[in-house]
Amino acid sequence: MDNGARETDYTIGELAKEFDLTLRTLRFYEDKGLLRPRRKGMQRLYSRRDRARLKLIVMGKRVGFSLHEIGEMLDLYDLKDGQPGQLETARTRFQEQIALLEKQKQDIEQAIVELQRTVEVVTGMLKEKQGGSPYRDD
């Protein structure tokens, strides 16, 4: 039975490499209670469950959730009892985050348009300066 457990255990280094994270980050997530590896002496051993949780943490961070929010959602994920209230809470949070990201996307797109206009204006000014009369005293 121990052989089966070993096949599904991951070291901190393996997970750090797989998810492109530092060892310090993984230890930080552990300190925050988001991951709960078991110990074998001084070595941390992460289960498939820990790996799945880490995948959700990384995804949550990528889409802008705070660690506190991620922790709450992981708690809902762990319950797996399908209570409608819990599922509704998760769905509402996801919808709110989508709305926030859509707003940020619009803001970024607007900023890009404004910067492109500014580049055009500066480019025109630069051409005017470079193409100006050699007798002008700029």
N, C-alpha and C positions, 0 to 999 in steps of 0.2 A: 504494500500500500504506500510505503514511503517513496518508492520509485515514481508512482503516479503523481505524488505531490511535487516532487522535484521537477518533473516535466512542465508543471504549470507555474513554477516559481520563477521570479525574475529578480535579479540583483538591482541595486540602485543604479549601478553603472549601465546596465542593459537598458533600463527604462529611460535614463537620462539621454543615452545615445539615440534610442528609438524616437523619442519625442523632441530631441534637440533642446534639452533643458540642462541646467547645471545641477550638480549634486546638491548645492545649497538650496536651489529652488524646490527640489523634492523634499529635502529636510524641512523647509519652510512650510510646505503643504502638510507635512506630517504634524508639525508643531501646531498648525491651525486646525488639526483634526479632520482634514479632508482625506488623508490617506492613513491607513493603519497597518503597516507591515508587521509581520511577526519577526521576532529576533531569534537568531541562532548564534549565540555568543555575541560578538560585536557586529555581526552581519545582519543587515535588514533584508528580509525576503518578502517580496511582494507577490500576492496571488493574482490570478486572472481577474478577480473582482477589483483588486487595487488598480490593475492596469486599465480596466474598463472605466473606473472612476477617474483615473488620470486623463484618459482620452476625453471624458466629459469636461474635466477642469480646463484642459487646453482649449477645447472648442468653446467653452463658455467665456474664457478670457479673450479669445480671438473675436468674439462678437460683442464684447464690451460689458459683460457681467462682472460685478465685483466678486471678490472671493466670498464675501458674506452671502451674496445672492446665490452663488454657485453651491455653497454649503447647504443652504436651504433646499435647493433643488435636488442635491444629492441625497438629502434626508428623505425627500419625497420618493426618489428613485429607489432607495433602500427599502421603503415600506412595501412596495409592490402589491399592496392590497387593493389597488384600484378604486379607492374611495372617490366618489365623484367630486367632492369638495377639494381634495388634494389635486386631482387631475385638472379641475377648473382653475385652481390657483396657478398651477404650472402653465397652463394654456394662456391665461391672462398675462403672466410675466413674459412669456415668449412673444405675445402679440404687442405688448408695450415696448419690448426691446426692438422688435421689427419696426415699429413706428418711429422710435428714436433713431435707429440706423437709417431709415428712409429720409428723415429730416436732415441728418448729418450728410447723407449722400447729396441731397439737394443743395445744402450749404456749400459743400465742396465743389459741386458742379458750377455753382454761381461764382465762387471764388476763382475757379479756373477761367471762366469766361472773362471776368474782370481783369485777371492777370494777363490773359491773351491780348485784351484791348490795350492794356498798359504797354506790353511789349511792342505792339504795333505803333503806338504813339512814340515811344522811345526810339524805335527803329527809324521812323520817319524823321525825328529830330536829328538823329545821328547822320542819316543820309544828307539831310539839309546842311549840317555842319561840315560834313566831308566834301560835299559837292559845292560848297560856297565859294565865292570869289577869292582868289589868292590875295587880292588887294584889300580885303576886309580885315579889320583888326578884331578878331574874336576874343 
